[in-house]
Amino acid sequence: MSRILEDRLHAIWRQRGIASTLLQPLACLYGALSARRLRAGAQAAWAAPVPVLVVGNIFVGGTGKTPVTIAVCQALQARGWHPGIISRGYGIRVGAQAQLSSDRADAAHLGDEPALIHAATAAPTAVHPQRALAARALLRAHPEVDVLIADDGLQHTALARDLEIIVQDGRGIGNGRLLPAGPLREPPARLTRADWLITHLGADDVPPAPVPTEAFAPRAITLHLRPDTVQHVCDGHTLAWDDWRAQYGTIPCSAAAGIGRPERFFAMLQAAGVTLSRTLRIPDHQAIPARSLQDFPAAPILITAKDAVKCSPPQDPRLWTVHAAPVFSNPGWLDDLDQALRAVAVRKQAATP
């Protein structure tokens, strides 16, 4: 989807205007068909022998699931778990069988987000549109895996899940309507069925209004990303953020991003003290075209880690990858997650013949 079309859609989805209202009949049809598909998937769902944690969203487009998935995976590894990652593999052609990181771990084989997660965590990864198929393939290839993390699998009910994390951003639920009249894949009340609701806020974002409901309220956490390290794309040289700023932060730089919300990346850099002379927004999941950077100044060009996994030789010597670290409003939630998963594992082991 082009950035122009995406911007126009999000402008419609911010309010319940005429265009959104005219699309309401289609939204009702979408909701009915989606609900039927979700029910059918759940009725025939495959239950994995290990705990399954789903990280997903109901808002179409990027809300920040990938940094949450990476943070969760690393936290579980630090607590003695051996996580495996399953994902769709968006933007690549996947055949009848799941594709595994043990065969190839680049973005062309796994997709950009699974490749990034694998690069950051070294966790075994499998991709296939059928998440249950990916899960079975991963467990066969890696019997040491004792917890599965499904990246972007909230609406894929054919894989039974034990715990859910829903990630939203400052846009909240938008106008509260389903596609195509609004930005939602599922009704707003779906948020209340998650175990944790993580709100990813950019430097310029304010927390969205809570969804009014009398149902169960998920444990609510906010997330901010802060620049942590910067890596030169060509030679891999890495500097801590403060050290990089000491060397390069006094001159105006450029930035490019092909993620769901590039402006969030740009705002993070500016909040961290970087002066940006040029910015470039690329459609999500697309590689940054080398020709689009030809007229940029000679100063450093900062890109996201998701964009870096798609860079192919020859790399532009101006490119630096910014690796961001998550800052949670309640870091203790990861201990709660660990304990919840251990309880699930005990139940599953007890149920095993």
Sequence and secondary structure as in RCSB ss.txt:
>XXXX:A:sequence
MSRILEDRLHAIWRQRGIASTLLQPLACLYGALSARRLRAGAQAAWAAPVPVLVVGNIFVGGTGKTPVTIAVCQA
LQARGWHPGIISRGYGIRVGAQAQLSSDRADAAHLGDEPALIHAATAAPTAVHPQRALAARALLRAHPEVDVLIA
DDGLQHTALARDLEIIVQDGRGIGNGRLLPAGPLREPPARLTRADWLITHLGADDVPPAPVPTEAFAPRAITLHL
RPDTVQHVCDGHTLAWDDWRAQYGTIPCSAAAGIGRPERFFAMLQAAGVTLSRTLRIPDHQAIPARSLQDFPAAP
ILITAKDAVKCSPPQDPRLWTVHAAPVFSNPGWLDDLDQALRAVAVRKQAATP
>XXXX:A:secstr
  HHHHHHHHHHHTS  HHHHHTHHHHHHHHHHHHHHHHHHHHT B  SS EEEEE SBSS SSHHHHHHHHHHH
HHHTT  EEEEE  TTS   SS EETTT  SHHHH HHHHHHHHHH   EEE SSHHHHHHHHHHH TT  EEEE
ET TT TTB  SEEEEEEETTTTTTS BTTTSSBSS GGGGGGSSEEEEE  TT         SS   EEEEEEE
EEEEEEETTT  EEEHHHHHHHHTTS EEEEE SS HHHHHHHHHHTT  EEEEEE  TT    GGGGTTS SS 
EEEEHHHHTT  SS  TTEEEEEEEEEES TTHHHHHHHHHHHHHHHHHHH  
